[in-house]
Amino acid sequence: MRLVLAVTIGFAVLAGLPDPRLTAQQPSMVVDIRDFSFEPRELMVPVGTTIRWVNRDDFPHAIVMTSNPSGSSRGNIAPGGEHTIVFRQPGRFTYRCGVHPTMLGEIIVSGQ
């Protein structure tokens, strides 16, 4: 088994690929859009986390950031559709639905 691992790593290095033992998966989380709300409404995540919003309603929704940076929009998310954002900076990121402004959420990103 060790020989197979050593050969695999050796071929990866020769091919210019990263060492498979050092490749780390970035964390990810899902926010469901359901019953005209974001579930969970608030998330605390580390820097580098990918957030994926999935629309489980029968109506379109949109992600509009209200802070950090204010006003940026992710466009309409059709029923069954999704949008993703990678949070690369620490901070508090509040957002709302661009179609239904009473729908509110917040992502709190901590530094590492």
Secondary structure in CASP SS format (residue, H / E / C, confidence):
PFRMAT SS
TARGET T0000
AUTHOR 0000-0000-0000
METHOD secondary structure of the structure
MODEL  1
M C 1.00
R H 1.00
L H 1.00
V H 1.00
L H 1.00
A H 1.00
V H 1.00
T H 1.00
I H 1.00
G H 1.00
F H 1.00
A H 1.00
V H 1.00
L H 1.00
A C 1.00
G C 1.00
L C 1.00
P C 1.00
D C 1.00
P C 1.00
R C 1.00
L C 1.00
T C 1.00
A C 1.00
Q C 1.00
Q C 1.00
P C 1.00
S E 1.00
M E 1.00
V E 1.00
V E 1.00
D E 1.00
I E 1.00
R E 1.00
D C 1.00
F C 1.00
S E 1.00
F E 1.00
E E 1.00
P C 1.00
R C 1.00
E E 1.00
L E 1.00
M E 1.00
V E 1.00
P E 1.00
V C 1.00
G C 1.00
T E 1.00
T E 1.00
I E 1.00
R E 1.00
W E 1.00
V E 1.00
N E 1.00
R C 1.00
D C 1.00
D C 1.00
F C 1.00
P C 1.00
H E 1.00
A E 1.00
I E 1.00
V E 1.00
M E 1.00
T C 1.00
S C 1.00
N C 1.00
P C 1.00
S C 1.00
G C 1.00
S C 1.00
S E 1.00
R E 1.00
G E 1.00
N E 1.00
I E 1.00
A C 1.00
P C 1.00
G C 1.00
G C 1.00
E E 1.00
H E 1.00
T E 1.00
I E 1.00
V E 1.00
F E 1.00
R C 1.00
Q C 1.00
P C 1.00
G E 1.00
R E 1.00
F E 1.00
T E 1.00
Y E 1.00
R E 1.00
C E 1.00
G C 1.00
V C 1.00
H C 1.00
P C 1.00
T C 1.00
M C 1.00
L E 1.00
G E 1.00
E E 1.00
I E 1.00
I E 1.00
V E 1.00
S E 1.00
G C 1.00
Q C 1.00
END
